[in-house]
Amino acid sequence: MKKIFTYLCFLLPAVSGFAQEPADYVNPFIGTTNYGTCNPGAICPNGLMSVVPFNVMGSSDNKYDKDSRWWSTPYENTNSYFTGLSHVNLSGVGCPEMGSLILMPTTGELDVDFTKYGSKYKDETATPGYYSIFLTKYNIKAEATATLRSGLTRFTFPAGKSNIMLNLGEGLTNETGAFLRRISDTEIEGMRMLGTFCYNPQAVFPIYFVMKINKKPEATGYWKKQPEMKGVEAQWDAYSGKYKLYNNYNREIAGNDIGAWFTFNTAENEEVEVAMGVSFVSMDNARENLEKEQQGRHFSEIQKEARNNWNSHLGRIKVEGGTDDQKSVFYTGLYHALIHPNILQDVNGEYPAMETGKTMTTKGNRYTVYSLWDTYRNLHQLMTLVYPEKQIEMVRTMVDMYKEHGWMPKWELYGRETLTMEGDPSLPVIVDTWKKGLKDFDIETAYEAMYKSATTPGMQNLMRPDIDDYISKGYVPLMEQYDNSVSHALEYYIADYSLYTLAKELGKKEDAKMFYDRSMGYKKYYCKEFGTLRPKLPNGEFYSPFDPKQGENFEPSPGFHEGNSWNYTFFVPHDIKGLAKMMGGQKKFVNKLQMVFDKGYYDPANEPDIAYPYLFSYFKGEEWRTQKLVKELLAKHFTNTPGGIPGNDDAGTMSAWAIFSMMGLYPDCPGVPEYTLTTPTFDKVTITLNPDFYSQKELVIEVANKDSDSDYINKIEMNGKKCGYRVNHNDLVKAGKITIYKK
């Protein structure tokens, strides 16, 4: 079934300086197939709540059934079988989780079996803060919007018998178990267990909710799926595995597969609204979140507020020139970059402390969903430049996590550490933020935390479990064929280089020398025979047999995670000149890097090599290669289509690559406060700078001779003075203007 992409127009005042509102350019369907794992659901910027269509379960002809394959998103654009709206979801991640509290409307006789009650659909529409769909099986229009901590759905029913069901048994999560309590005929509260993200069985947590309906039902009740029974009498065989309805039971209910239903007599086109508040602390907090944020308002007012919120955030950057499709790619990328990390605290400031089970209170924003192996590369740099008020609170959150748990986060999820991916990724984020002038956080405690993860022996080290060999040998040896040892070590080198620069600035000279020396250990992996990085054995010999191409298409590769040697060989951003020297000089380095692109070894969907196009600009006379490749990669892999992101968006990381690249600058070395400049997609980019952090009111990147057909840069001026292709962040935000002159 063909999708209908609709951009809704609202009678709202335009954001100053925009012919259209920024939200008009956002296409929430970008990244909803091709494994982008984005979704078109309703959410506010960095909001805890999202209300998302769930179309990956229930039908025998469903191509992407979550129960028959690894599926990490509640929505797949090529599907067309709707089984409800899920509340609180993840965006752009690679492991199944969340996607619970599923709300489903139906008509006719009640059927609570999710394998039967789903519906085909049409007229699917999405814009920031709003989603709608028409269910052809039931002739129901379903709409969703959200506040920061609550969702609001509106169902437009036909005349007759209508039902609303809340399913607590299904979802993306691998966890089971839920609890329900009826407060009145129109209000219920409860809890659902979530977690086990990326196979970590300990990273589990509850989500609490309160749900209110604005129409009194004719009847209401619970359901519970009965356990499968074997070896019992025939009457029990007929009963086992079925859904039991509880029509006259009004107290609490608990189980692994339970739900609540409400049945109404509705008039033609009658609207029924369902409000859902959530909390990761308590049901009382969920109710308070709902009441304070919605305040009894109806759908249109909540929707308008969400859209205004998005326009305010997206309007921090104004682009001029380019095509409408390019603007859609840009503003949708910015939209995706503003989903995670998201707030965790309730309206009263309470949140679940990291790994302790305690409830604590914050005065500012407490963030969660730290996909740091991904986002340390560019998303936090985007926050620092455009949304520094968010970034400083994200860093404060990380430092507080250390105070509560004893470790910085690696891949934190709602107060639990999942330990997903490798490295020590919080270090470059914190150092990068500090060196860019955002210093209003406890740097001494932060340094203590970073030093701990960089020096604690492996048996006690949560961040670097293989650190012992890393320290004694200067590299992590290959102990098992697919142990990702080289990937681990390369991440440690980058983290230690960041720690070196911070220690040096803080006057810790001995520490600085130690961490610098460690960061150069990547040289031990360089193999002259292949001209690449190559796994090493404990005895110092290189691993054999070795094929640097092994690992294409995500097949296992000895020593490397989610890639092969070509995806990692140039992943030494802190010492590109040193790597070039090992390869035999600039010319050989450039030729080898160019070969990676010419032979198709470059993977635009994998983090370790996403900065590769910018590495040419480290060498005078080779900057044109960066300019050519960035334009080509943007055109090929980032499009205004559902498949318009090259794989998982990785919590906004791929989108951040596109945003920076389209603006004409990129932070290619995490932890180093510099950018490489390239040809921008647009004639003019205006970034509004936060006056609480930066002295200039804006940063303008403008092409002087925009009528030129050339894709290449002749010269660059910063605030009227000629500059090179690499600029320091602190100089950039003080400059006011970057002028690009094309050839």
C-alpha positions in Angstrom: 0.0 0.0 0.0 1.4 3.4 -1.0 2.1 5.7 1.9 0.7 9.2 1.9 3.2 11.7 3.2 1.4 14.9 4.4 2.9 18.1 5.7 0.2 19.7 7.8 -0.3 23.5 7.7 -1.3 25.2 10.9 -2.5 28.7 11.5 0.4 29.6 13.7 2.7 32.6 13.4 5.8 31.9 11.3 9.2 31.6 13.0 11.0 34.9 12.4 13.0 34.9 9.2 11.4 31.8 7.7 9.1 31.8 4.6 7.8 28.5 6.0 8.0 27.2 9.6 11.0 24.9 10.1 8.6 22.1 11.1 7.1 22.2 7.6 10.3 20.8 6.2 10.5 17.9 8.6 9.5 14.5 7.1 9.2 12.1 10.0 9.1 9.2 7.6 12.7 9.6 6.7 14.7 6.7 8.2 11.7 4.5 8.7 12.9 1.7 6.4 16.4 0.6 5.2 17.1 -0.3 8.9 17.0 3.4 9.8 14.9 2.4 12.8 13.4 5.8 13.1 9.6 6.2 13.5 7.0 8.9 12.6 5.4 9.0 16.1 4.6 12.1 18.1 7.2 13.5 20.5 8.5 16.8 21.8 12.2 17.8 21.7 14.2 15.5 24.0 10.9 14.4 25.5 10.4 11.3 27.7 7.1 10.5 26.0 6.7 9.4 22.4 3.5 7.9 20.9 4.4 5.7 18.0 2.5 3.4 15.6 3.3 -0.2 16.3 3.2 -2.3 13.0 5.7 -5.0 13.6 3.6 -7.7 15.2 0.5 -9.8 14.9 -0.2 -10.7 11.3 0.9 -13.9 9.5 1.7 -11.9 6.3 3.6 -9.3 8.2 7.0 -9.2 6.6 8.8 -7.7 9.6 7.2 -9.6 12.5 9.1 -8.7 15.7 8.7 -12.3 17.0 10.2 -13.9 13.9 13.4 -11.9 13.6 15.6 -9.4 15.3 13.7 -6.1 15.0 14.6 -3.0 17.0 11.9 -0.6 15.9 8.1 -0.5 16.6 7.5 0.8 13.0 8.6 -0.3 9.5 7.5 1.9 6.6 6.9 -1.0 4.2 4.5 -2.7 6.6 0.8 -1.9 6.6 -0.6 -3.8 9.6 -1.3 -1.6 12.7 -1.7 -3.1 16.1 -1.7 0.0 18.3 0.1 3.1 19.5 3.0 2.4 21.8 4.1 4.8 24.5 7.8 5.7 25.3 10.0 4.4 22.5 13.6 4.5 21.2 14.7 6.1 18.0 17.4 4.9 15.6 18.8 2.1 17.8 20.0 -1.4 17.0 18.5 -3.5 19.8 14.8 -4.2 20.6 13.5 -2.4 23.7 10.7 -0.3 25.0 7.6 0.1 22.7 5.1 -1.0 25.4 1.8 0.4 26.8 0.1 -0.3 23.4 -3.2 1.4 22.9 -5.5 0.0 20.2 -9.0 1.1 19.1 -11.5 -1.4 17.4 -15.2 -1.6 16.7 -17.7 -4.5 17.0 -17.4 -7.4 19.3 -14.4 -7.3 21.6 -11.4 -9.4 20.7 -8.3 -8.9 22.8 -6.0 -11.3 20.8 -3.4 -9.1 19.2 -2.8 -11.6 16.4 -6.4 -10.9 15.3 -7.4 -7.4 16.1 -4.8 -5.6 13.9 -5.8 -3.5 10.9 -4.6 -2.4 7.5 -4.5 1.3 7.2 -4.3 4.3 4.8 -3.9 8.1 5.0 -0.9 8.0 7.2 0.3 11.5 8.2 3.1 12.8 10.4 4.6 16.2 11.3 6.6 17.1 14.4 4.5 16.5 17.5 1.6 14.8 15.5 0.7 11.5 13.9 -2.5 10.2 12.4 -3.7 7.1 10.6 -7.0 5.6 9.3 -7.7 2.0 10.1 -9.6 0.5 7.2 -10.8 -2.6 9.1 -12.7 -0.4 11.6 -13.2 3.0 9.9 -11.4 4.7 12.8 -9.1 7.7 12.6 -6.4 7.5 15.2 -4.3 10.6 16.1 -1.5 11.1 18.6 0.4 14.1 20.1 2.6 14.5 23.2 3.9 16.7 25.9 7.3 16.0 27.5 6.0 13.3 29.8 2.6 12.4 28.6 0.8 11.3 25.4 -2.7 12.2 24.1 -4.5 10.1 21.5 -7.7 10.9 19.8 -9.9 8.3 18.2 -12.7 9.2 15.8 -15.2 6.3 15.8 -18.1 5.3 13.5 -21.5 4.8 15.0 -22.0 1.7 17.0 -20.1 -0.4 19.4 -16.4 0.7 19.9 -13.5 -0.5 22.0 -10.3 0.9 23.3 -7.7 -1.6 24.6 -4.4 -1.2 26.5 -2.1 -4.1 25.9 0.6 -4.7 28.5 1.7 -8.1 27.2 3.2 -7.1 23.9 6.0 -4.7 22.9 9.6 -4.6 21.7 11.0 -5.3 25.1 12.4 -8.7 26.0 11.0 -8.4 29.6 7.7 -9.6 30.8 5.4 -8.8 33.7 2.9 -6.0 34.4 0.4 -4.8 37.0 -3.0 -3.0 36.6 -5.4 -1.2 38.9 -8.7 0.4 38.1 -9.2 3.8 39.8 -12.6 4.5 38.2 -14.5 3.5 35.0 -12.4 6.1 33.1 -9.0 5.8 34.8 -6.5 3.0 35.3 -2.9 2.9 36.6 -0.2 0.4 36.5 3.4 -0.8 35.8 5.2 -2.7 33.1 8.6 -4.3 33.4 11.1 -3.3 30.6 14.8 -4.0 29.9 17.3 -6.7 28.9 18.5 -4.3 26.2 21.1 -5.9 23.9 21.2 -9.2 26.0 22.1 -7.6 29.3 19.7 -9.5 31.7 20.4 -7.2 34.6 19.5 -3.9 32.9 15.8 -4.1 33.8 13.5 -1.3 35.1 9.8 -0.5 35.6 7.7 2.1 33.8 4.7 3.4 35.7 1.6 4.9 34.0 -1.7 6.5 34.5 -4.4 6.5 31.8 -7.5 8.5 31.6 -10.4 8.4 29.0 -12.7 11.4 28.5 -15.8 9.3 27.9 -17.5 7.0 30.3 -17.6 3.4 28.9 -20.6 1.1 28.8 -18.5 -1.7 30.1 -14.9 -2.2 31.1 -12.6 -5.0 32.3 -9.3 -6.8 32.2 -7.9 -9.7 30.2 -5.2 -12.2 30.9 -3.7 -14.8 28.7 -3.8 -18.3 30.2 -0.6 -20.4 30.3 -0.1 -23.2 27.8 -1.0 -26.5 29.3 0.2 -30.0 28.3 -0.9 -33.4 29.5 -4.2 -32.3 31.0 -7.8 -33.1 30.3 -9.5 -32.0 27.1 -11.5 -29.2 28.7 -8.3 -27.6 30.0 -6.6 -28.1 26.6 -9.3 -26.0 25.1 -8.8 -23.4 27.7 -5.0 -23.2 27.7 -3.3 -20.4 25.8 -6.5 -18.4 25.4 -7.4 -15.0 26.6 -9.6 -14.8 29.7 -11.8 -11.8 30.1 -12.5 -10.4 33.6 -15.8 -8.6 33.3 -16.8 -8.3 37.0 -13.5 -8.0 38.7 -12.5 -4.5 39.8 -9.4 -4.8 41.9 -5.8 -5.3 40.9 -4.4 -7.8 38.3 -0.9 -8.8 37.4 0.7 -11.2 35.0 3.0 -11.5 31.9 0.2 -10.9 29.3 -2.5 -8.7 30.6 -4.5 -5.7 29.5 -7.5 -3.5 30.1 -10.5 -2.9 27.7 -13.2 -0.2 27.5 -16.4 -0.6 25.4 -18.5 2.4 24.3 -21.6 3.2 22.2 -20.3 5.9 19.9 -22.1 8.2 17.5 -20.9 8.7 14.0 -17.6 10.6 14.0 -17.5 10.8 17.8 -14.1 11.7 19.2 -12.7 9.9 22.3 -9.5 11.2 23.8 -7.1 9.0 25.9 -4.4 10.7 28.0 -1.4 8.7 29.3 1.2 10.0 31.8 4.3 8.0 32.5 7.1 8.0 35.1 10.1 5.8 35.9 9.6 6.6 39.7 6.0 5.9 40.6 2.4 5.9 39.6 1.8 9.0 41.7 4.4 10.8 39.7 2.9 9.6 36.5 -0.4 11.1 37.5 1.2 14.3 38.5 3.1 14.5 35.2 -0.1 14.0 33.3 -2.1 16.5 35.3 0.4 19.3 35.3 1.4 19.0 31.6 -2.0 18.5 30.1 -4.1 20.4 32.6 -7.3 19.0 31.1 -6.6 20.6 27.7 -7.9 18.9 24.6 -6.0 17.5 21.6 -5.7 20.5 19.4 -4.2 22.7 22.1 -1.6 20.0 23.1 -0.8 19.5 19.4 -0.2 23.2 18.8 2.0 23.4 21.8 4.2 20.5 20.6 4.5 22.1 17.2 5.5 25.4 18.6 8.1 23.7 20.7 9.6 22.0 17.7 9.6 25.2 15.7 11.5 27.0 18.5 14.1 24.3 18.6 14.5 23.8 14.8 14.5 27.5 14.3 18.0 27.8 16.0 19.4 27.1 12.5 18.1 28.9 9.4 19.2 27.7 5.9 18.8 29.5 2.7 19.2 28.2 -0.8 19.3 24.5 -1.7 16.3 22.5 -2.8 13.2 21.7 -0.7 14.3 18.1 -0.5 17.7 19.2 0.9 15.9 21.4 3.5 13.8 18.4 4.4 16.8 16.2 4.8 18.5 18.9 7.0 15.5 19.7 9.2 14.5 16.1 9.6 18.1 15.3 10.6 17.9 18.1 13.2 14.6 16.7 14.4 16.1 13.2 14.8 19.1 14.7 16.6 16.8 16.3 19.2 15.2 13.0 20.3 17.9 11.4 22.4 19.3 11.8 25.0 15.9 12.7 26.5 14.8 13.9 29.9 14.2 11.4 32.7 13.0 13.4 35.6 9.4 14.0 36.6 7.8 17.4 36.9 8.7 17.3 40.6 12.4 16.6 39.7 12.4 13.0 40.9 14.3 10.3 38.9 15.6 6.8 39.4 19.3 7.1 40.4 21.9 5.3 38.3 22.0 1.6 39.2 21.0 2.1 42.8 17.2 1.8 42.9 17.0 5.0 44.9 14.9 8.0 44.0 16.7 11.3 43.8 15.7 14.8 42.9 17.3 17.2 40.4 16.8 20.9 40.0 17.7 20.9 36.3 17.2 18.3 33.6 18.3 14.7 34.2 19.0 13.0 30.8 18.8 9.3 29.8 19.4 7.1 26.7 23.1 7.7 26.3 24.1 5.7 23.2 27.6 7.1 23.7 29.6 4.8 21.3 27.6 6.4 18.6 26.9 10.0 19.8 30.3 10.8 21.2 31.5 11.3 17.6 29.3 14.2 16.6 25.9 14.5 18.2 27.2 16.0 21.5 29.3 18.4 19.4 26.2 19.6 17.7 24.5 20.1 21.1 27.5 22.1 22.3 27.4 24.4 19.3 23.6 24.9 18.8 22.0 23.8 22.1 24.7 24.4 24.8 22.1 24.7 27.5 21.2 21.1 26.8 24.8 19.8 26.5 25.9 21.2 29.8 23.0 19.4 31.6 23.8 16.2 29.7 27.4 16.4 31.0 26.2 17.2 34.5 24.0 14.1 34.3 27.0 12.0 33.3 29.0 13.3 36.3 26.0 12.6 38.6 25.8 9.1 37.3 29.4 8.6 38.4 28.6 10.0 41.8 25.6 7.6 42.1 27.1 4.5 40.5 30.9 4.9 40.6 31.3 4.8 36.9 30.6 7.1 33.9 27.9 5.8 31.5 28.8 3.7 28.5 25.3 2.9 27.1 22.9 4.0 29.8 19.1 3.4 29.5 16.6 4.8 32.1 19.0 4.5 35.0 20.6 1.2 34.1 23.9 0.5 32.4 23.6 -1.9 29.5 27.3 -2.1 28.7 26.6 -2.2 25.0 29.4 -1.7 22.5 32.9 -0.9 23.6 35.4 1.8 24.6 35.2 4.5 27.2 33.0 7.0 25.2 32.0 9.4 28.0 35.6 10.8 28.1 35.7 12.5 24.7 32.3 14.0 25.3 33.2 15.6 28.6 36.6 16.8 27.4 35.2 18.1 24.1 32.6 20.1 26.1 35.1 21.5 28.5 37.6 22.5 25.9 34.8 24.3 24.0 34.2 26.6 27.0 31.2 24.9 28.6 32.8 24.5 32.1 30.0 24.9 34.5 30.2 21.4 35.9 32.3 19.5 38.4 35.5 19.0 36.4 37.5 17.6 39.4 34.9 14.8 39.9 34.7 14.2 36.2 38.5 13.9 36.0 38.4 11.5 39.0 35.9 9.3 37.1 37.8 9.4 33.9 41.1 8.5 35.7 39.4 5.6 37.4 38.2 4.0 34.2 41.6 4.6 32.6 43.6 3.0 35.4 41.5 0.5 37.3 42.6 -3.2 36.7 40.5 -5.2 34.3 38.8 -7.5 36.9 37.3 -4.4 38.6 36.9 -2.2 35.5 33.4 -1.9 34.2 34.4 0.4 31.2 37.6 -1.3 30.1 37.5 -5.0 31.1 40.6 -5.8 29.0 42.7 -2.9 30.2 45.5 -5.0 31.8 47.0 -6.1 28.5 46.3 -2.6 27.0 48.5 -1.1 29.7 51.2 -3.8 29.8 51.5 -4.4 26.1 50.1 -1.1 24.6 47.5 -3.0 22.7 44.6 -5.5 23.3 45.6 -8.9 22.0 43.3 -11.2 20.1 42.3 -13.9 22.6 39.4 -15.4 20.6 38.7 -15.1 16.9 35.9 -12.6 17.2 36.7 -10.7 20.4 36.7 -7.2 18.8 40.1 -6.6 20.4 41.4 -4.0 17.9 38.1 -2.1 18.1 38.3 -2.0 21.9 41.9 -0.7 21.8 41.2 2.0 19.2 38.4 3.4 21.3 40.7 3.4 24.4 43.4 5.3 22.4 40.9 8.1 21.5 39.6 8.3 25.1 43.2 8.4 26.5 44.1 11.2 24.0 41.2 13.2 25.3 42.3 12.5 28.8 45.8 13.6 27.9 44.6 17.0 26.6 42.5 17.6 29.7 45.2 16.5 32.2 47.6 18.9 30.4 45.2 21.8 30.8 44.6 21.0 34.4 48.3 21.0 35.1 48.6 17.2 35.7 51.8 16.8 33.8 52.6 13.2 34.7 49.1 12.0 33.9 49.2 13.9 30.6 52.4 12.1 29.6 51.1 8.7 30.6 47.9 9.1 28.6 49.6 10.6 25.6 52.0 7.7 25.4 49.1 5.2 25.7 47.2 7.0 22.9 50.0 6.4 20.4 49.8 2.6 21.0 47.7 2.2 17.8 51.0 2.0 16.0 51.5 -1.5 17.3 48.6 -2.7 15.2 50.0 -1.2 11.9 51.1 -4.0 9.5 53.3 -2.9 6.6 52.5 -6.0 4.6 48.9 -5.0 4.2 49.2 -1.3 5.0 46.4 -1.6 7.5 45.7 -2.2 11.1 45.8 -5.9 11.9 45.0 -7.9 15.1 47.9 -9.0 17.2 48.3 -12.1 19.3 49.5 -12.1 23.0 53.0 -13.0 21.9 53.2 -9.9 19.7 52.8 -11.6 16.4 50.1 -10.6 13.9 47.0 -12.7 13.5 47.0 -15.0 10.5 45.4 -15.7 8.1 44.3 -12.1 7.6 42.0 -10.5 5.1 41.4 -6.8 5.7 38.1 -7.1 3.8 36.7 -9.8 6.0 33.7 -8.4 7.8 31.9 -6.9 4.9 28.1 -6.8 5.3 28.3 -7.2 9.1 29.8 -10.7 9.0 32.2 -11.4 11.8 35.8 -10.1 11.4 38.6 -11.1 13.7 39.5 -8.2 16.0 36.9 -5.8 14.6 33.3 -5.0 15.7 30.7 -4.2 13.1 33.2 -3.7 10.3 36.6 -4.8 9.0 40.1 -3.5 8.9 39.4 -1.0 6.2 36.6 0.5 8.3 39.0 0.9 11.2 42.5 1.5 9.7 42.0 5.3 9.5 40.1 5.5 12.8 43.0 7.3 14.5 41.5 10.8 14.4 43.9 12.1 17.1 47.1 11.4 15.1 46.3 11.5 11.4 49.7 13.0 10.5 51.4 10.2 12.5 49.3 7.6 10.7 50.3 9.1 7.4 53.9 8.9 8.3 53.6 5.2 9.1 52.0 4.7 5.7 54.9 6.2 3.9 53.9 9.9 3.7 51.1 12.1 2.6 50.8 10.8 -1.0 50.5 7.1 0.0 48.1 8.0 2.8 45.8 9.9 0.4 46.0 7.3 -2.3 45.1 4.5 0.2 42.2 6.5 1.7 40.9 7.3 -1.7 41.0 3.6 -2.6 38.7 2.9 0.3 36.0 5.0 -1.4 36.9 3.9 -5.0 36.6 0.2 -4.1 33.5 0.6 -2.0 35.1 -0.3 1.3 33.7 2.8 3.0 30.6 2.1 5.1 28.4 5.2 5.5 26.3 3.5 8.2 29.1 2.5 10.5 30.5 4.9 13.1 34.3 4.2 13.0 34.7 5.4 9.4 32.1 8.2 9.1 34.8 10.9 9.5 37.0 9.4 6.6 35.8 11.9 4.0 37.2 14.8 6.1 40.7 13.3 6.6 41.9 14.4 3.2 41.6 18.0 4.4 44.5 17.5 6.8 46.8 17.7 3.8 47.3 20.9 1.8 46.1 20.5 -1.8 43.8 17.5 -1.0 40.9 19.4 0.5 39.0 19.1 -2.9 38.6 15.4 -2.2 36.6 16.1 1.0 34.4 18.6 -0.9 33.7 16.1 -3.7 33.1 13.1 -1.4 30.8 14.9 1.1 28.6 16.2 -1.7 28.4 12.7 -3.3 27.7 10.9 0.0 25.0 13.3 1.0 23.2 13.0 -2.4 23.5 9.2 -2.3 22.7 8.3 1.3 20.7 11.1 2.8 17.4 11.6 0.8 13.9 12.8 1.4 12.6 9.2 1.3 11.7 6.6 4.0 15.0 4.9 3.2 16.9 8.2 3.4 19.3 7.3 6.2 22.1 4.7 5.5 21.2 2.2 8.2 20.5 2.8 11.9 20.3 6.4 12.8 22.0 5.4 16.0 20.2 7.9 18.3 20.8 10.8 15.9 24.5 10.1 15.0 23.9 9.6 11.3 21.6 12.6 11.2 24.3 14.7 13.0 26.8 13.7 10.3 24.4 15.0 7.6 23.6 18.2 9.6 27.2 19.2 10.0 28.1 18.2 6.5 25.3 20.2 5.0 26.4 23.3 7.0 29.9 22.9 5.7 31.9 21.9 8.9 32.5 18.7 10.8 34.1 17.8 14.2 36.2 14.9 12.9 38.2 14.3 16.1 36.1 13.8 19.3 37.7 15.6 22.2 39.6 18.1 20.0 37.7 21.4 19.7 38.2 21.8 16.0 36.2 21.5 12.8 37.2 20.7 9.2 35.5 23.0 6.7 33.9 22.0 3.4 31.5 23.3 0.8 28.1 23.8 2.4 24.9 22.5 0.8 23.2 25.8 1.3 24.0 29.4 0.2 23.7 30.6 3.7 23.4 29.0 7.1 22.6 31.1 10.2 23.0 29.5 13.6 21.5 31.4 16.5 24.0 31.2 19.4 22.9 31.1 23.0 24.1 34.4 24.7 24.5 32.6 28.0 27.4 30.7 26.5 28.7 32.7 23.5 29.5 36.3 23.0 28.2 36.6 19.4 24.5 36.4 18.7 24.9 34.2 15.7 27.3 32.3 13.4 26.8 32.8 9.7 28.3 30.4 7.1 27.8 32.0 3.6 28.8 31.3 0.1 29.9 34.6 -1.4 29.6 33.6 -5.1 26.6 31.4 -4.8 25.9 31.5 -8.5 29.2 29.6 -9.2 28.6 26.1 -10.5 31.8 24.8 -8.9 31.6 22.4 -6.0 35.1 23.3 -4.9 36.4 26.0 -2.5 38.9 28.7 -3.7 39.3 30.4 -0.3 37.7 30.8 3.1 37.5 33.9 5.2 36.6 34.0 8.9 35.3 37.4 10.0 36.9 38.9 6.9 40.4 37.3 7.3 41.6 34.4 5.3 41.7 31.1 7.2 42.5 27.5 6.5 40.3 24.4 6.3 40.5 23.6 10.0 39.1 26.0 12.6 39.1 26.1 16.4 35.6 26.1 18.0 36.3 29.0 20.2 37.5 31.1 17.3 34.5 30.0 15.2 31.9 31.1 17.7 33.6 34.5 18.2 34.0 35.1 14.4 30.4 35.8 13.6 30.8 34.8 10.0 32.5 32.3 7.7 32.6 33.2 4.1 33.2 30.6 1.4 34.5 31.6 -2.0 34.0 28.9 -4.6 36.3 28.4 -7.6 
